[in-house]
Amino acid sequence: MDEPSVEIPVDAVFLLVIKEPKGYVKFLAALTNLFTNEEFIKIILNGAPNEIEEYLKKNLLIFR
């Protein structure tokens, strides 16, 4: 990461936008926990956009 000329393969990129700063730590903890879930990884890497959205709504966006 400190060598700009070296390319690193990437399978997924997440853009985090948090409306409520108070929930930021809980959100990051929940997201971090999802990375240990094999189903989450499969859906992120192979799922259709609507499938990914539904999974995230059900399993991550519980802090509304």
QUIZI-V707319 format. One record per residue. N is the residue number from 1. SS is DSSP state (A for helix, B for strand, O for the rest). OMEGA is omega in degrees with one decimal (none if undefined). NEAR is the number of other C-alpha atoms within 8 Angstrom. Layout:
# QUIZI-V707319
N|SS|OMEGA|NEAR, N|SS|OMEGA|NEAR
This chain:
# QUIZI-V707319
1|O|178.2|4, 2|O|177.9|3, 3|O|-173.8|5, 4|O|-177.4|6, 5|O|-179.4|4, 6|O|177.4|6, 7|O|179.5|5, 8|O|178.9|4, 9|O|-177.8|4, 10|O|177.9|5, 11|O|-177.9|5, 12|O|176.6|6, 13|O|179.7|5, 14|O|173.2|4, 15|O|-176.2|4, 16|O|176.4|4, 17|O|-175.5|4, 18|O|178.2|7, 19|O|-175.7|4, 20|O|-179.7|6, 21|A|-179.7|6, 22|A|-178.6|5, 23|A|-174.6|9, 24|A|-177.5|9, 25|A|178.1|7, 26|A|178.9|8, 27|A|179.9|11, 28|A|177.7|8, 29|A|179.1|8, 30|A|178.8|9, 31|A|178.5|9, 32|A|178.4|8, 33|A|-179.8|8, 34|A|-179.2|8, 35|O|174.8|9, 36|O|-177.0|6, 37|O|-177.6|8, 38|A|178.5|7, 39|A|178.6|6, 40|A|-178.9|10, 41|A|179.4|9, 42|A|-179.0|9, 43|A|179.5|12, 44|A|-176.0|9, 45|A|-172.6|8, 46|A|-173.6|6, 47|O|173.4|9, 48|O|-178.7|7, 49|A|-179.7|6, 50|A|177.2|6, 51|A|177.5|9, 52|A|179.9|11, 53|A|-179.7|8, 54|A|179.3|8, 55|A|179.8|11, 56|A|178.0|9, 57|A|-176.7|9, 58|A|-169.9|8, 59|A|-175.9|7, 60|O|-174.9|11, 61|O|-179.1|9, 62|O|-174.5|7, 63|O|-179.9|7, 64|O|none|3
